[in-house]
């Protein structure tokens, strides 16, 4: 569109009222075994569909410092209306996960295996509707503290996600072969704290209708795109390195905290998910997440 194009005002009110009683029970079956059950159901208002959500969790401690948690649930929620979709649509999901945790004074290890199935109509702008999403993930993280002040951490996730659009399967927006998060932190209350964290993953997959050509619409005073079939595309890999520092000081009548954060210190151009067209739809360009950003602050407390 351009400055001469006509504008139209949209003044629409949509509302949704949710009334849900719930209950939750936690039972310590044994000193090493506990179980929790929760459920909630809605009282339908204004032609709402009736639904019941529940969750179940079983915690087992086979030995000191070791914990296993099995969880399952069936949940419901609503989409949020936007400019293109003026309805609240009911969504539901089924989830199951198995977590393992090992923790002692200086070491913490966590791993998880989970599966999630989401269903319901999720409109993406006015272009297409995702009917079902399936996600299978494996996560692992380890954190080690050395000499009381230095902590080194590493985590990684492998996620396979599929999105179903009118019976055709595409890679989901969170389909990642790897999702790395290493970090190193030095924290000494008598001196200072400093931390360095990196995030690295493949680019996100997104869906769009490619523009084949365009034609001039004299009524709208703008070019009108002619679309092809829905297809997926992948952004470039995402990489970000952040640095944070802080110093805490105490005086007779007050305390002073000085902090500095530098996000994306390598000034990496990480693409956002959207594709943007020039006004005549002749070519595509991308926008980027924040480049190098500095935050500096002082907190004085009396």
N, C-alpha and C positions, 0 to 999 in steps of 0.2 A: 504494500500500500504506500501511498505518498501523501503529502500534506493537502493536496486538493481532493483526495477521496472523501466521499460522504461518510459521516459518522452516525451511528445509531445508539441510542441509550437503552441498556437492558436493566430493568428494575423489577427483579423477581425475588420473592421471598419463599424459601423452602424451609421446612422445619421437621424435626424428628425428635420424638420423646421416647426415652428408654427407661423402663421401670423393671428392675431386676432384683428379686430377692436371692440370697445366696447362703450357703453354709460351708463351713470348713472344719475338718477334724484332723487332729494330729495324735498319733498313738505310738508311744514308746513300747513296742512289743517286747523287746529285750534290750539289755544294755548296749548291744551291738546292732540292733535292728529297730528301725522306726518306719512308720508309714503315715502318709497324709492323703486325704481325699477332699476334694472341693467340687462344688457344683453351683451353677446359677442358671436360672431360667427367666425368660421375660414374660411379662404380662402384656399381651398384645394390645396396642393402642392404634387407632386409626388404620385398621386393616393391615397391621403388621403381621408377618409370619411368626408363628410360635417356634421357639428353639430352646434347646437345653445344652449348656456347655459344661464340661467336667474336666477335671485333671486328677491324676494319680501319681504318687511318687513313693518309691521304696528305697530306703537308705540302709546300706549294709557296711559295717566296719569290720572287715575280716581280721585286721591286726592293727596295732597302734600305728598311726600316721598314714594308714591306707583307708580309702573310702570309695565305695561304689554306689552310684545313684542311678536308678532306672526310673524314667519319667514317661508319661503318656498323657495325651490330652486331646480334646475335641473342642474347638473354640469358635466363637462367632463375633463378628463386628461389622460395622457399616463403612462403606466408602464415603468420602467427603465430597459434596458437590463442588463444581467449579464452573467456570464460564461456559464450557462446552457441554457439561453434563449436570443437569439440574435435578438429579435424583439421588436419594440415599439407597444404595444397593446392598443387600445382605451378602456378606462373605462368610465362608466357613473354612476351617483348616483342621487337619489331623496331624498330630506330631508325636514322635517317639524318639527318645534319646537315651544313651548310656554314657555316663561320665565316670571317669576314674581320677582320683586326686591322691597324690602323695605329698605330704608336707611335714617338714621338721624345722628346726630352728633356722637353718640357712638355705634349705633347698625346697623348692616347690615345683611339682610336676603335675600337669593336668592334660588329660586327653578326652576326647568326646567323639562319639559317632551318633549322627542324628539323621532323621528323615522327616520331611514336611510336605504335605500335600494341601494346596490351597485351591478352592473352587469358588465360582461366582463370577459375575460379569464385572470386570474392571476396565472401564473405558479409558483409553489413552488419547487425550484430546478428543477430536471427533473423527479420528482416522480409523482406529481399529479397537477391538475389544479382546482382552485376554480372558479366556474361559477357565483355564486351569494351569497351575504351576506346580511342578514337582522339584524338590530340592533334596539332594543327598550330600552330606558333608562329613569330613573328617578333620578334626582339629588337634593340635598338639602344642604345648608350651612348656618351657622350663625356665626357672629363675634361680640363680645362684648368688648368694651374698658372700663376699670375701672381705676379711679383715673388718667386719662390722659395718663398714661405710660404703663399700663398692658393691653394686648389684648389676649383674649381667643377665639379660633376659633374651629369649628367642621364642617366637611363636610362628606357626604356619598353619594355614587352612587349605584344604583342597575341596572345592565345591563343584558339584555337577548340578546344573539347573536347566530345566526345560519349561518353556512356555507354550501353551496350546492356544492357537488362534484359529477358530472355526475348523478344528480338526487337523490343522497342520502344526507340526512341532518345530519350534525354533529354540536356539540357545537363549537362556534367560540372562537378565542383566547382572546376575551374581554368579555367572559360570566362570570360575577361576581355577586354573590348574595349580596355582600357588598364590598365597597371600601372606607375604613375609612381614614380620614386625620385630626386628632385632632392636635392642636398646641397651645403653649402658648409663648408669647413674651413680654419681658420687654424692653422698649426703652426710655431712659432718656438722652437727648443730653448732660446734665451736668455731667452725670455719665458714663454709658455704655449701651450697648444693648446686650441682651442675648435671645436666642430662642431655643425652643425644639419642634421638629415636629416628628410625628409618621405616618407611612403608613402601613396599614394592609389590606390584601385581600386574597381570596382563590387563589390557584395556577391556572395558565393559562392552558387552554385546548389546546392540540396540536394534529396533525395528523401525523401518520408515518406508514410505512410498516414493521411489525415485521420480523426479520430474523429467519427463521426456521432452517437453517443449512448453511454450506458453503462448497465449494470445491476448491481445489487448481487449479489455472490457471497457467500453466507452461510458457505460453507466456508472461503474465503480471508479473510473479514471485510474485504472491500475491493470497490470498484467495478471492474467488468470492462468494458474499452472494446469498442465495436463499430466496426470500421474500414470505410472506404470504399476506393476504388481508389487505387493508387499515383499520386502526382503530384509535380511539382517546385515548389519555391518559392525565392525569392531574398531574401537578407538585404539590409539597407540598406547603402549604400556604406561602405567602410572608409577611414578617414582617421586618420593618426597623425603627430605631430610630436615628435621627440626632440632633446634638447640634451645635449651632453657637454663637459666641461672637465677639464683636468689641468695640473698644474704639477710639473716635475721640478727638484729642487735637489740640489746636491752640496756636501758639507762635507769637512773634513779626514779624518774617520774614518768617514763614513757618507753615504748618499744618502737623500733623502726624496722620495716621490711622493705628491701629494695629488690626488684625482680626485672629480668630482661628475657624476652622470648623472641626468637627469630624463626619464623616458619618458612619452610621451603628455602633454606639458605643457599641451595645451588641454583635457585631461580629457574627451576624446571617448568616447562610449559606442559601442563597436564590438561588434556582435553575434557571439556564437559560433554554430556551425552547428546546434546542437541546438534542438529545440522541447520545451518542458516543459509538462506538464499539471498542474492542481490535482488533488487526490486523487479528486474526483468526475468528472474529465474535462469539466467544464463550460466551461472556457476555457483559453487558452494564454498562456504568458509566456516571455520570453527572458532569457538570462543574457548577461553581457558579458565581454569580455577586460579585462585589468587597466586601471584608470584611471590617473590621474597617480601615478607611482611615483618616489621619490627614492632614489638610491644615493650614499652618501658613504663614502670610504675613505682611509686613510693607510697607505703602505707604507714602512717604515724598514729599510734594509739596511746592515749593518755590513761 
